[in-house]
Amino acid sequence: MNNRIVIPEYMKIAVDMAGRIYKGEFDEQEKLRGRSTLAGEYNVSPETIRRAMRLLEDMEVVTVSQGSGIYVKSKEKAYKFMERFKQKESIDELKVSIKRLTAEKKKIEEEIEAKINTIIDYADRLKHSNLITPIEIAIPKNSHIIGKNIIDTNFWQNTGATIVGIKRKDELIVSPGPYTEFKEGDILIIVGDPFIKTRTDEFLSE
């Protein structure tokens, strides 16, 4: 998404002309150059200059006289126009920032919701588990899960058992993560419904 503020060309020219008037390049009541000359100076079309001058006229910076030309009306108004433009630019930048922060907030809320759903799902699984009597099952020597990690074997989907720990020689891995790799000699500590031992034995021996 491109949040860059695009300022119309005629407005840029109007602000620049107001700055030149305020700095004294043109005196009050002095006639400005013709539209064609200004168009060549700013490398834009005469229509763009017309819109810029119309804006300055609305802000009482210049006076546009049909058939006579464009005259500087007020340096004070030129300064006020410049300040007003700066304030508008700041407000536009704030709007862009708010839009960006709102999008970021929505993304964070979606991530939080996903985490909450994961926690609820995990809590629901634990609710149906027999946490008081965990079961220990040794991985058979030639089991197909050796060398694979937990998530790749779809362990819970295939057995209904939740692995709460792995005994590995003199080490105890508590709450192993999904990318923990099964190794020969591992003893799985699992919890679940009364049938998890049978299903796990069958799964490990496939």
Backbone as JSON Lines, residues from 0, in Angstrom:
{"i":0,"aa":"M","n":[0.84,-1.19,0.0],"ca":[0.0,0.0,0.0],"c":[0.88,1.24,0.0]}
{"i":1,"aa":"N","n":[0.58,2.19,-0.91],"ca":[1.37,3.4,-1.0],"c":[0.63,4.52,-0.29]}
{"i":2,"aa":"N","n":[1.17,4.96,0.87],"ca":[0.52,6.0,1.66],"c":[1.14,7.38,1.44]}
{"i":3,"aa":"R","n":[1.96,7.52,0.4],"ca":[2.63,8.78,0.15],"c":[1.61,9.85,-0.23]}
{"i":4,"aa":"I","n":[1.77,11.05,0.34],"ca":[0.87,12.15,0.04],"c":[1.27,12.78,-1.29]}
{"i":5,"aa":"V","n":[0.32,12.88,-2.21],"ca":[0.59,13.48,-3.52],"c":[-0.02,14.87,-3.55]}
{"i":6,"aa":"I","n":[0.82,15.89,-3.7],"ca":[0.36,17.28,-3.74],"c":[0.19,17.7,-5.19]}
{"i":7,"aa":"P","n":[-0.98,18.22,-5.57],"ca":[-1.2,18.64,-6.95],"c":[-0.17,19.68,-7.39]}
{"i":8,"aa":"E","n":[0.19,19.65,-8.67],"ca":[1.22,20.54,-9.18],"c":[0.84,22.01,-9.04]}
{"i":9,"aa":"Y","n":[-0.44,22.31,-9.29],"ca":[-0.86,23.72,-9.21],"c":[-0.73,24.25,-7.79]}
{"i":10,"aa":"M","n":[-0.93,23.37,-6.79],"ca":[-0.8,23.8,-5.4],"c":[0.66,24.06,-5.05]}
{"i":11,"aa":"K","n":[1.55,23.21,-5.57],"ca":[2.98,23.43,-5.35],"c":[3.4,24.79,-5.9]}
{"i":12,"aa":"I","n":[2.89,25.11,-7.1],"ca":[3.24,26.39,-7.74],"c":[2.67,27.55,-6.94]}
{"i":13,"aa":"A","n":[1.43,27.4,-6.45],"ca":[0.81,28.46,-5.66],"c":[1.61,28.73,-4.4]}
{"i":14,"aa":"V","n":[2.06,27.67,-3.73],"ca":[2.86,27.83,-2.51],"c":[4.2,28.49,-2.84]}
{"i":15,"aa":"D","n":[4.8,28.07,-3.94],"ca":[6.09,28.65,-4.33],"c":[5.94,30.13,-4.66]}
{"i":16,"aa":"M","n":[4.89,30.49,-5.38],"ca":[4.66,31.89,-5.73],"c":[4.39,32.72,-4.48]}
{"i":17,"aa":"A","n":[3.63,32.14,-3.53],"ca":[3.37,32.85,-2.28],"c":[4.67,33.1,-1.54]}
{"i":18,"aa":"G","n":[5.56,32.12,-1.56],"ca":[6.86,32.29,-0.91],"c":[7.68,33.37,-1.56]}
{"i":19,"aa":"R","n":[7.65,33.43,-2.87],"ca":[8.41,34.45,-3.6],"c":[7.86,35.85,-3.32]}
{"i":20,"aa":"I","n":[6.53,35.92,-3.21],"ca":[5.9,37.21,-2.89],"c":[6.27,37.65,-1.48]}
{"i":21,"aa":"Y","n":[6.19,36.71,-0.54],"ca":[6.49,37.04,0.86],"c":[7.94,37.46,1.04]}
{"i":22,"aa":"K","n":[8.84,36.84,0.29],"ca":[10.27,37.15,0.42],"c":[10.66,38.45,-0.29]}
{"i":23,"aa":"G","n":[9.71,39.04,-1.02],"ca":[9.98,40.35,-1.63],"c":[10.41,40.31,-3.07]}
{"i":24,"aa":"E","n":[10.33,39.16,-3.71],"ca":[10.7,39.09,-5.12],"c":[9.7,39.9,-5.96]}
{"i":25,"aa":"F","n":[8.47,39.97,-5.46],"ca":[7.44,40.78,-6.1],"c":[6.83,41.7,-5.04]}
{"i":26,"aa":"D","n":[6.67,42.96,-5.38],"ca":[6.08,43.93,-4.45],"c":[4.56,43.94,-4.59]}
{"i":27,"aa":"E","n":[3.9,44.44,-3.55],"ca":[2.45,44.58,-3.62],"c":[2.08,45.55,-4.74]}
{"i":28,"aa":"Q","n":[1.02,45.21,-5.45],"ca":[0.51,45.95,-6.61],"c":[1.34,45.74,-7.87]}
{"i":29,"aa":"E","n":[2.44,44.97,-7.74],"ca":[3.26,44.7,-8.92],"c":[2.58,43.65,-9.79]}
{"i":30,"aa":"K","n":[2.7,43.84,-11.09],"ca":[2.11,42.9,-12.03],"c":[3.05,41.7,-12.21]}
{"i":31,"aa":"L","n":[2.46,40.52,-12.09],"ca":[3.26,39.31,-12.28],"c":[3.41,39.0,-13.77]}
{"i":32,"aa":"R","n":[4.29,38.09,-14.08],"ca":[4.48,37.69,-15.46],"c":[3.21,37.01,-15.99]}
{"i":33,"aa":"G","n":[3.06,36.95,-17.28],"ca":[1.89,36.33,-17.89],"c":[1.86,34.83,-17.66]}
{"i":34,"aa":"R","n":[0.7,34.25,-17.89],"ca":[0.54,32.81,-17.66],"c":[1.5,31.99,-18.52]}
{"i":35,"aa":"S","n":[1.66,32.37,-19.77],"ca":[2.53,31.61,-20.66],"c":[3.97,31.65,-20.18]}
{"i":36,"aa":"T","n":[4.39,32.83,-19.7],"ca":[5.75,32.97,-19.2],"c":[5.95,32.12,-17.95]}
{"i":37,"aa":"L","n":[4.97,32.18,-17.03],"ca":[5.06,31.38,-15.81],"c":[4.98,29.88,-16.13]}
{"i":38,"aa":"A","n":[4.18,29.54,-17.14],"ca":[4.06,28.13,-17.53],"c":[5.41,27.61,-18.02]}
{"i":39,"aa":"G","n":[6.12,28.45,-18.78],"ca":[7.45,28.06,-19.25],"c":[8.44,27.98,-18.1]}
{"i":40,"aa":"E","n":[8.31,28.91,-17.16],"ca":[9.23,28.94,-16.01],"c":[9.07,27.71,-15.13]}
{"i":41,"aa":"Y","n":[7.82,27.28,-14.94],"ca":[7.55,26.11,-14.09],"c":[7.43,24.81,-14.89]}
{"i":42,"aa":"N","n":[7.54,24.95,-16.21],"ca":[7.47,23.78,-17.1],"c":[6.15,23.03,-16.94]}
{"i":43,"aa":"V","n":[5.05,23.79,-16.93],"ca":[3.71,23.21,-16.84],"c":[2.83,23.87,-17.89]}
{"i":44,"aa":"S","n":[1.58,23.44,-17.98],"ca":[0.65,24.03,-18.94],"c":[0.09,25.35,-18.4]}
{"i":45,"aa":"P","n":[-0.36,26.24,-19.27],"ca":[-1.0,27.49,-18.82],"c":[-2.21,27.22,-17.94]}
{"i":46,"aa":"E","n":[-2.9,26.1,-18.17],"ca":[-4.06,25.75,-17.35],"c":[-3.65,25.51,-15.89]}
{"i":47,"aa":"T","n":[-2.49,24.88,-15.71],"ca":[-2.0,24.64,-14.34],"c":[-1.69,25.97,-13.65]}
{"i":48,"aa":"I","n":[-1.11,26.91,-14.41],"ca":[-0.83,28.24,-13.86],"c":[-2.14,28.95,-13.52]}
{"i":49,"aa":"R","n":[-3.14,28.79,-14.39],"ca":[-4.44,29.42,-14.13],"c":[-5.04,28.93,-12.81]}
{"i":50,"aa":"R","n":[-4.94,27.62,-12.58],"ca":[-5.48,27.05,-11.34],"c":[-4.7,27.54,-10.12]}
{"i":51,"aa":"A","n":[-3.38,27.67,-10.28],"ca":[-2.55,28.16,-9.18],"c":[-2.91,29.6,-8.83]}
{"i":52,"aa":"M","n":[-3.08,30.43,-9.87],"ca":[-3.43,31.83,-9.64],"c":[-4.84,31.98,-9.07]}
{"i":53,"aa":"R","n":[-5.73,31.09,-9.5],"ca":[-7.1,31.12,-8.97],"c":[-7.08,30.82,-7.47]}
{"i":54,"aa":"L","n":[-6.24,29.87,-7.08],"ca":[-6.12,29.54,-5.66],"c":[-5.56,30.72,-4.88]}
{"i":55,"aa":"L","n":[-4.53,31.38,-5.42],"ca":[-3.95,32.54,-4.74],"c":[-4.94,33.7,-4.69]}
{"i":56,"aa":"E","n":[-5.77,33.81,-5.71],"ca":[-6.8,34.85,-5.71],"c":[-7.83,34.57,-4.62]}
{"i":57,"aa":"D","n":[-8.23,33.31,-4.5],"ca":[-9.2,32.93,-3.45],"c":[-8.64,33.22,-2.06]}
{"i":58,"aa":"M","n":[-7.33,33.1,-1.92],"ca":[-6.68,33.35,-0.62],"c":[-6.27,34.81,-0.47]}
{"i":59,"aa":"E","n":[-6.67,35.66,-1.44],"ca":[-6.42,37.11,-1.41],"c":[-4.94,37.45,-1.44]}
{"i":60,"aa":"V","n":[-4.16,36.59,-2.09],"ca":[-2.73,36.85,-2.25],"c":[-2.49,37.69,-3.5]}
{"i":61,"aa":"V","n":[-3.27,37.41,-4.55],"ca":[-3.15,38.17,-5.8],"c":[-4.54,38.6,-6.26]}
{"i":62,"aa":"T","n":[-4.53,39.49,-7.24],"ca":[-5.77,39.9,-7.9],"c":[-5.65,39.59,-9.37]}
{"i":63,"aa":"V","n":[-6.63,38.88,-9.9],"ca":[-6.61,38.54,-11.32],"c":[-7.61,39.44,-12.03]}
{"i":64,"aa":"S","n":[-7.09,40.26,-12.92],"ca":[-7.94,41.2,-13.66],"c":[-8.04,40.75,-15.11]}
{"i":65,"aa":"Q","n":[-9.27,40.47,-15.54],"ca":[-9.49,39.98,-16.9],"c":[-8.99,41.0,-17.93]}
{"i":66,"aa":"G","n":[-8.09,40.57,-18.77],"ca":[-7.57,41.44,-19.83],"c":[-6.45,42.34,-19.38]}
{"i":67,"aa":"S","n":[-6.21,42.4,-18.06],"ca":[-5.17,43.28,-17.55],"c":[-3.98,42.51,-17.01]}
{"i":68,"aa":"G","n":[-4.25,41.42,-16.3],"ca":[-3.15,40.62,-15.78],"c":[-3.33,40.23,-14.32]}
{"i":69,"aa":"I","n":[-2.25,39.76,-13.73],"ca":[-2.25,39.29,-12.35],"c":[-1.38,40.23,-11.52]}
{"i":70,"aa":"Y","n":[-1.94,40.72,-10.4],"ca":[-1.22,41.68,-9.56],"c":[-1.1,41.15,-8.13]}
{"i":71,"aa":"V","n":[0.04,41.45,-7.51],"ca":[0.24,41.07,-6.11],"c":[-0.66,41.93,-5.24]}
{"i":72,"aa":"K","n":[-1.39,41.27,-4.35],"ca":[-2.32,42.0,-3.49],"c":[-1.8,42.17,-2.07]}
{"i":73,"aa":"S","n":[-1.27,41.06,-1.47],"ca":[-0.89,41.15,-0.05],"c":[0.21,40.16,0.31]}
{"i":74,"aa":"K","n":[1.32,40.71,0.83],"ca":[2.39,39.85,1.33],"c":[1.94,39.12,2.6]}
{"i":75,"aa":"E","n":[1.14,39.81,3.41],"ca":[0.64,39.21,4.65],"c":[-0.21,37.98,4.35]}
{"i":76,"aa":"K","n":[-1.08,38.11,3.33],"ca":[-1.92,36.98,2.94],"c":[-1.08,35.84,2.36]}
{"i":77,"aa":"A","n":[0.01,36.22,1.68],"ca":[0.91,35.2,1.13],"c":[1.51,34.38,2.26]}
{"i":78,"aa":"Y","n":[1.92,35.06,3.33],"ca":[2.5,34.37,4.49],"c":[1.45,33.46,5.15]}
{"i":79,"aa":"K","n":[0.23,33.97,5.32],"ca":[-0.83,33.19,5.95],"c":[-1.17,31.95,5.12]}
{"i":80,"aa":"F","n":[-1.14,32.12,3.8],"ca":[-1.42,30.98,2.92],"c":[-0.35,29.9,3.08]}
{"i":81,"aa":"M","n":[0.91,30.32,3.16],"ca":[2.01,29.37,3.34],"c":[1.85,28.61,4.66]}
{"i":82,"aa":"E","n":[1.51,29.33,5.72],"ca":[1.34,28.7,7.03],"c":[0.16,27.73,7.01]}
{"i":83,"aa":"R","n":[-0.91,28.16,6.34],"ca":[-2.09,27.29,6.25],"c":[-1.76,26.01,5.49]}
{"i":84,"aa":"F","n":[-0.96,26.14,4.45],"ca":[-0.56,24.97,3.66],"c":[0.27,24.01,4.52]}
{"i":85,"aa":"K","n":[1.19,24.56,5.31],"ca":[2.02,23.73,6.18],"c":[1.16,22.96,7.18]}
{"i":86,"aa":"Q","n":[0.14,23.65,7.74],"ca":[-0.74,23.0,8.7],"c":[-1.53,21.88,8.03]}
{"i":87,"aa":"K","n":[-2.02,22.14,6.81],"ca":[-2.77,21.12,6.08],"c":[-1.89,19.92,5.77]}
{"i":88,"aa":"E","n":[-0.64,20.21,5.39],"ca":[0.31,19.14,5.08],"c":[0.55,18.27,6.31]}
{"i":89,"aa":"S","n":[0.65,18.93,7.48],"ca":[0.86,18.19,8.73],"c":[-0.35,17.32,9.06]}
{"i":90,"aa":"I","n":[-1.55,17.88,8.83],"ca":[-2.77,17.12,9.1],"c":[-2.86,15.91,8.17]}
{"i":91,"aa":"D","n":[-2.5,16.11,6.89],"ca":[-2.52,15.0,5.94],"c":[-1.56,13.9,6.36]}
{"i":92,"aa":"E","n":[-0.38,14.32,6.85],"ca":[0.6,13.34,7.31],"c":[0.07,12.57,8.52]}
{"i":93,"aa":"L","n":[-0.65,13.28,9.41],"ca":[-1.24,12.62,10.58],"c":[-2.3,11.62,10.14]}
{"i":94,"aa":"K","n":[-3.08,11.98,9.13],"ca":[-4.12,11.07,8.63],"c":[-3.48,9.79,8.08]}
{"i":95,"aa":"V","n":[-2.38,9.96,7.36],"ca":[-1.68,8.8,6.81],"c":[-1.14,7.93,7.94]}
{"i":96,"aa":"S","n":[-0.58,8.57,8.97],"ca":[-0.04,7.82,10.11],"c":[-1.14,7.05,10.83]}
{"i":97,"aa":"I","n":[-2.29,7.71,11.01],"ca":[-3.42,7.05,11.68],"c":[-3.9,5.86,10.86]}
{"i":98,"aa":"K","n":[-3.96,6.03,9.54],"ca":[-4.38,4.93,8.66],"c":[-3.42,3.76,8.77]}
{"i":99,"aa":"R","n":[-2.12,4.06,8.79],"ca":[-1.11,3.01,8.89],"c":[-1.2,2.3,10.24]}
{"i":100,"aa":"L","n":[-1.35,3.09,11.33],"ca":[-1.44,2.5,12.66],"c":[-2.7,1.65,12.82]}
{"i":101,"aa":"T","n":[-3.79,2.1,12.19],"ca":[-5.03,1.33,12.25],"c":[-4.85,-0.03,11.58]}
{"i":102,"aa":"A","n":[-4.15,-0.03,10.43],"ca":[-3.9,-1.29,9.72],"c":[-3.02,-2.21,10.57]}
{"i":103,"aa":"E","n":[-2.0,-1.62,11.22],"ca":[-1.12,-2.41,12.08],"c":[-1.89,-2.96,13.28]}
{"i":104,"aa":"K","n":[-2.79,-2.13,13.84],"ca":[-3.6,-2.55,14.99],"c":[-4.47,-3.74,14.6]}
{"i":105,"aa":"K","n":[-5.07,-3.67,13.4],"ca":[-5.92,-4.77,12.93],"c":[-5.12,-6.05,12.79]}
{"i":106,"aa":"K","n":[-3.9,-5.93,12.25],"ca":[-3.05,-7.1,12.08],"c":[-2.69,-7.72,13.42]}
{"i":107,"aa":"I","n":[-2.36,-6.86,14.41],"ca":[-2.01,-7.35,15.74],"c":[-3.21,-8.05,16.38]}
{"i":108,"aa":"E","n":[-4.41,-7.46,16.21],"ca":[-5.62,-8.06,16.78],"c":[-5.88,-9.43,16.16]}
{"i":109,"aa":"E","n":[-5.64,-9.55,14.85],"ca":[-5.83,-10.84,14.19],"c":[-4.84,-11.88,14.71]}
{"i":110,"aa":"E","n":[-3.6,-11.44,14.95],"ca":[-2.59,-12.36,15.48],"c":[-2.95,-12.8,16.9]}
{"i":111,"aa":"I","n":[-3.45,-11.84,17.71],"ca":[-3.85,-12.16,19.08],"c":[-5.01,-13.16,19.06]}
{"i":112,"aa":"E","n":[-5.98,-12.92,18.17],"ca":[-7.12,-13.82,18.07],"c":[-6.67,-15.23,17.7]}
{"i":113,"aa":"A","n":[-5.71,-15.33,16.78],"ca":[-5.2,-16.64,16.37],"c":[-4.51,-17.34,17.55]}
{"i":114,"aa":"K","n":[-3.74,-16.57,18.34],"ca":[-3.07,-17.15,19.51],"c":[-4.09,-17.63,20.54]}
{"i":115,"aa":"I","n":[-5.14,-16.82,20.74],"ca":[-6.17,-17.2,21.71],"c":[-6.86,-18.49,21.27]}
{"i":116,"aa":"N","n":[-7.15,-18.59,19.97],"ca":[-7.79,-19.81,19.46],"c":[-6.89,-21.03,19.66]}
{"i":117,"aa":"T","n":[-5.58,-20.82,19.49],"ca":[-4.63,-21.92,19.7],"c":[-4.64,-22.36,21.16]}
{"i":118,"aa":"I","n":[-4.66,-21.37,22.06],"ca":[-4.68,-21.68,23.5],"c":[-5.97,-22.41,23.88]}
{"i":119,"aa":"I","n":[-7.1,-21.93,23.32],"ca":[-8.39,-22.57,23.61],"c":[-8.39,-24.01,23.13]}
{"i":120,"aa":"D","n":[-7.84,-24.22,21.92],"ca":[-7.78,-25.57,21.36],"c":[-6.91,-26.48,22.22]}
{"i":121,"aa":"Y","n":[-5.77,-25.94,22.66],"ca":[-4.85,-26.73,23.49],"c":[-5.49,-27.04,24.84]}
{"i":122,"aa":"A","n":[-6.18,-26.03,25.41],"ca":[-6.84,-26.24,26.7],"c":[-7.95,-27.28,26.59]}
{"i":123,"aa":"D","n":[-8.65,-27.27,25.46],"ca":[-9.72,-28.24,25.24],"c":[-9.15,-29.66,25.15]}
{"i":124,"aa":"R","n":[-7.99,-29.77,24.49],"ca":[-7.35,-31.08,24.39],"c":[-6.89,-31.57,25.76]}
{"i":125,"aa":"L","n":[-6.34,-30.65,26.55],"ca":[-5.87,-31.04,27.88],"c":[-7.03,-31.41,28.8]}
{"i":126,"aa":"K","n":[-8.17,-30.76,28.57],"ca":[-9.35,-31.02,29.41],"c":[-9.78,-32.47,29.3]}
{"i":127,"aa":"H","n":[-9.58,-33.05,28.11],"ca":[-9.98,-34.43,27.88],"c":[-8.82,-35.41,28.1]}
{"i":128,"aa":"S","n":[-7.71,-34.9,28.62],"ca":[-6.55,-35.76,28.85],"c":[-6.5,-36.22,30.3]}
{"i":129,"aa":"N","n":[-5.94,-37.4,30.5],"ca":[-5.74,-37.9,31.86],"c":[-4.36,-37.46,32.34]}
{"i":130,"aa":"L","n":[-4.3,-36.25,32.9],"ca":[-3.02,-35.67,33.27],"c":[-2.44,-36.29,34.54]}
{"i":131,"aa":"I","n":[-3.28,-36.99,35.3],"ca":[-2.81,-37.54,36.57],"c":[-1.93,-38.77,36.34]}
{"i":132,"aa":"T","n":[-2.26,-39.55,35.32],"ca":[-1.51,-40.78,35.07],"c":[-0.91,-40.77,33.67]}
{"i":133,"aa":"P","n":[0.18,-40.04,33.47],"ca":[0.84,-40.07,32.16],"c":[1.38,-41.46,31.86]}
{"i":134,"aa":"I","n":[1.47,-41.75,30.58],"ca":[1.92,-43.07,30.13],"c":[3.27,-42.92,29.45]}
{"i":135,"aa":"E","n":[4.18,-43.86,29.73],"ca":[5.49,-43.86,29.09],"c":[5.53,-44.97,28.04]}
{"i":136,"aa":"I","n":[5.94,-44.6,26.83],"ca":[6.05,-45.57,25.74],"c":[7.39,-45.37,25.05]}
{"i":137,"aa":"A","n":[8.15,-46.45,24.94],"ca":[9.45,-46.38,24.26],"c":[9.25,-46.5,22.76]}
{"i":138,"aa":"I","n":[9.99,-45.7,22.0],"ca":[9.91,-45.78,20.54],"c":[10.65,-47.04,20.08]}
{"i":139,"aa":"P","n":[9.99,-47.91,19.33],"ca":[10.65,-49.13,18.85],"c":[11.89,-48.8,18.01]}
{"i":140,"aa":"K","n":[12.81,-49.73,17.97],"ca":[14.1,-49.51,17.32],"c":[13.97,-49.09,15.86]}
{"i":141,"aa":"N","n":[13.09,-49.71,15.13],"ca":[12.96,-49.42,13.7],"c":[11.71,-48.6,13.37]}
{"i":142,"aa":"S","n":[11.23,-47.82,14.32],"ca":[10.0,-47.05,14.1],"c":[10.18,-46.03,12.99]}
{"i":143,"aa":"H","n":[9.12,-45.83,12.23],"ca":[9.17,-44.9,11.09],"c":[9.27,-43.43,11.52]}
{"i":144,"aa":"I","n":[9.04,-43.14,12.8],"ca":[9.08,-41.73,13.23],"c":[10.49,-41.29,13.62]}
{"i":145,"aa":"I","n":[11.43,-42.22,13.74],"ca":[12.8,-41.85,14.12],"c":[13.41,-40.96,13.03]}
{"i":146,"aa":"G","n":[13.97,-39.84,13.48],"ca":[14.57,-38.89,12.54],"c":[13.6,-37.83,12.05]}
{"i":147,"aa":"K","n":[12.31,-37.97,12.42],"ca":[11.31,-36.98,12.02],"c":[10.95,-36.13,13.24]}
{"i":148,"aa":"N","n":[10.41,-34.92,12.97],"ca":[9.98,-34.11,14.1],"c":[8.49,-34.34,14.37]}
{"i":149,"aa":"I","n":[8.04,-33.83,15.51],"ca":[6.68,-34.12,15.97],"c":[5.63,-33.67,14.97]}
{"i":150,"aa":"I","n":[5.78,-32.46,14.45],"ca":[4.74,-31.91,13.58],"c":[4.64,-32.66,12.26]}
{"i":151,"aa":"D","n":[5.78,-33.15,11.76],"ca":[5.77,-33.86,10.47],"c":[5.09,-35.22,10.57]}
{"i":152,"aa":"T","n":[5.07,-35.8,11.76],"ca":[4.45,-37.13,11.92],"c":[2.95,-37.04,12.2]}
{"i":153,"aa":"N","n":[2.45,-35.79,12.41],"ca":[1.04,-35.63,12.79],"c":[0.71,-36.53,13.99]}
{"i":154,"aa":"F","n":[1.59,-36.45,14.99],"ca":[1.51,-37.38,16.12],"c":[0.14,-37.33,16.81]}
{"i":155,"aa":"W","n":[-0.3,-36.14,17.16],"ca":[-1.57,-36.03,17.88],"c":[-2.74,-36.48,17.01]}
{"i":156,"aa":"Q","n":[-2.71,-36.11,15.72],"ca":[-3.8,-36.49,14.83],"c":[-3.89,-38.0,14.67]}
{"i":157,"aa":"N","n":[-2.75,-38.68,14.72],"ca":[-2.73,-40.13,14.52],"c":[-2.98,-40.94,15.79]}
{"i":158,"aa":"T","n":[-2.72,-40.32,16.94],"ca":[-2.82,-41.09,18.19],"c":[-3.81,-40.51,19.19]}
{"i":159,"aa":"G","n":[-4.09,-39.21,19.09],"ca":[-4.93,-38.56,20.09],"c":[-4.17,-38.28,21.37]}
{"i":160,"aa":"A","n":[-2.86,-38.55,21.37],"ca":[-2.04,-38.37,22.57],"c":[-1.27,-37.05,22.5]}
{"i":161,"aa":"T","n":[-1.14,-36.42,23.64],"ca":[-0.33,-35.2,23.75],"c":[0.99,-35.55,24.42]}
{"i":162,"aa":"I","n":[2.09,-35.2,23.76],"ca":[3.41,-35.49,24.32],"c":[3.77,-34.39,25.32]}
{"i":163,"aa":"V","n":[3.88,-34.76,26.6],"ca":[4.22,-33.77,27.62],"c":[5.69,-33.83,27.99]}
{"i":164,"aa":"G","n":[6.38,-34.88,27.53],"ca":[7.8,-34.98,27.83],"c":[8.44,-36.1,27.03]}
{"i":165,"aa":"I","n":[9.76,-36.03,26.9],"ca":[10.53,-37.09,26.25],"c":[11.75,-37.39,27.11]}
{"i":166,"aa":"K","n":[11.9,-38.66,27.49],"ca":[13.1,-39.08,28.2],"c":[14.13,-39.51,27.16]}
{"i":167,"aa":"R","n":[15.3,-38.9,27.21],"ca":[16.36,-39.21,26.24],"c":[17.66,-39.4,27.01]}
{"i":168,"aa":"K","n":[18.02,-40.65,27.24],"ca":[19.19,-41.0,28.05],"c":[19.04,-40.36,29.43]}
{"i":169,"aa":"D","n":[19.94,-39.46,29.8],"ca":[19.86,-38.83,31.12],"c":[19.13,-37.49,31.08]}
{"i":170,"aa":"E","n":[18.5,-37.2,29.95],"ca":[17.85,-35.9,29.76],"c":[16.34,-36.06,29.74]}
{"i":171,"aa":"L","n":[15.65,-35.07,30.28],"ca":[14.19,-35.03,30.22],"c":[13.78,-33.76,29.49]}
{"i":172,"aa":"I","n":[13.15,-33.92,28.34],"ca":[12.67,-32.77,27.56],"c":[11.22,-32.53,27.95]}
{"i":173,"aa":"V","n":[10.96,-31.42,28.6],"ca":[9.61,-31.1,29.06],"c":[8.89,-30.27,28.01]}
{"i":174,"aa":"S","n":[7.64,-30.64,27.72],"ca":[6.81,-29.93,26.73],"c":[7.58,-29.7,25.43]}
{"i":175,"aa":"P","n":[7.99,-30.75,24.76],"ca":[8.77,-30.6,23.52],"c":[8.0,-29.82,22.46]}
{"i":176,"aa":"G","n":[8.72,-28.99,21.73],"ca":[8.09,-28.19,20.68],"c":[7.78,-29.03,19.46]}
{"i":177,"aa":"P","n":[7.01,-28.47,18.52],"ca":[6.57,-29.22,17.33],"c":[7.72,-29.66,16.43]}
{"i":178,"aa":"Y","n":[8.89,-29.0,16.56],"ca":[10.0,-29.36,15.68],"c":[11.05,-30.22,16.4]}
{"i":179,"aa":"T","n":[10.66,-30.74,17.58],"ca":[11.55,-31.67,18.27],"c":[11.64,-32.97,17.48]}
{"i":180,"aa":"E","n":[12.86,-33.44,17.27],"ca":[13.07,-34.65,16.46],"c":[13.07,-35.9,17.34]}
{"i":181,"aa":"F","n":[12.37,-36.92,16.87],"ca":[12.37,-38.21,17.57],"c":[13.7,-38.93,17.3]}
{"i":182,"aa":"K","n":[14.26,-39.54,18.35],"ca":[15.51,-40.28,18.2],"c":[15.34,-41.7,18.75]}
{"i":183,"aa":"E","n":[16.17,-42.58,18.24],"ca":[16.12,-43.97,18.7],"c":[16.42,-44.02,20.2]}
{"i":184,"aa":"G","n":[15.63,-44.78,20.93],"ca":[15.82,-44.89,22.37],"c":[14.98,-43.91,23.17]}
{"i":185,"aa":"D","n":[14.29,-42.97,22.49],"ca":[13.44,-42.01,23.2],"c":[12.28,-42.74,23.88]}
{"i":186,"aa":"I","n":[11.94,-42.24,25.07],"ca":[10.74,-42.72,25.76],"c":[9.77,-41.55,25.82]}
{"i":187,"aa":"L","n":[8.6,-41.74,25.22],"ca":[7.6,-40.68,25.16],"c":[6.73,-40.71,26.4]}
{"i":188,"aa":"I","n":[6.5,-39.53,26.97],"ca":[5.57,-39.4,28.09],"c":[4.33,-38.72,27.53]}
{"i":189,"aa":"I","n":[3.22,-39.45,27.51],"ca":[2.02,-38.95,26.84],"c":[0.82,-38.96,27.78]}
{"i":190,"aa":"V","n":[-0.16,-38.12,27.46],"ca":[-1.43,-38.1,28.19],"c":[-2.55,-38.07,27.17]}
{"i":191,"aa":"G","n":[-3.72,-38.51,27.59],"ca":[-4.86,-38.51,26.69],"c":[-5.97,-39.39,27.21]}
{"i":192,"aa":"D","n":[-6.81,-39.86,26.31],"ca":[-7.93,-40.71,26.72],"c":[-7.44,-42.13,27.04]}
{"i":193,"aa":"P","n":[-8.32,-42.99,27.53],"ca":[-7.9,-44.35,27.94],"c":[-7.35,-45.21,26.81]}
{"i":194,"aa":"F","n":[-7.52,-44.8,25.56],"ca":[-7.11,-45.65,24.44],"c":[-5.81,-45.18,23.77]}
{"i":195,"aa":"I","n":[-5.15,-44.18,24.35],"ca":[-3.97,-43.63,23.67],"c":[-2.82,-44.62,23.61]}
{"i":196,"aa":"K","n":[-2.69,-45.48,24.62],"ca":[-1.57,-46.43,24.6],"c":[-1.68,-47.38,23.42]}
{"i":197,"aa":"T","n":[-2.88,-47.91,23.21],"ca":[-3.08,-48.84,22.1],"c":[-2.83,-48.15,20.76]}
{"i":198,"aa":"R","n":[-3.41,-46.95,20.61],"ca":[-3.25,-46.23,19.33],"c":[-1.8,-45.84,19.1]}
{"i":199,"aa":"T","n":[-1.1,-45.42,20.17],"ca":[0.29,-44.99,20.02],"c":[1.19,-46.18,19.69]}
{"i":200,"aa":"D","n":[0.97,-47.31,20.37],"ca":[1.76,-48.52,20.06],"c":[1.59,-48.91,18.59]}
{"i":201,"aa":"E","n":[0.35,-48.86,18.12],"ca":[0.07,-49.23,16.73],"c":[0.73,-48.25,15.77]}
{"i":202,"aa":"F","n":[0.67,-46.97,16.11],"ca":[1.24,-45.94,15.23],"c":[2.76,-46.06,15.16]}
{"i":203,"aa":"L","n":[3.4,-46.3,16.29],"ca":[4.86,-46.4,16.32],"c":[5.36,-47.65,15.6]}
{"i":204,"aa":"S","n":[4.5,-48.66,15.51],"ca":[4.92,-49.93,14.92],"c":[4.52,-50.08,13.46]}
{"i":205,"aa":"E","n":[3.9,-49.06,12.91],"ca":[3.45,-49.16,11.51],"c":[4.63,-49.36,10.57]}
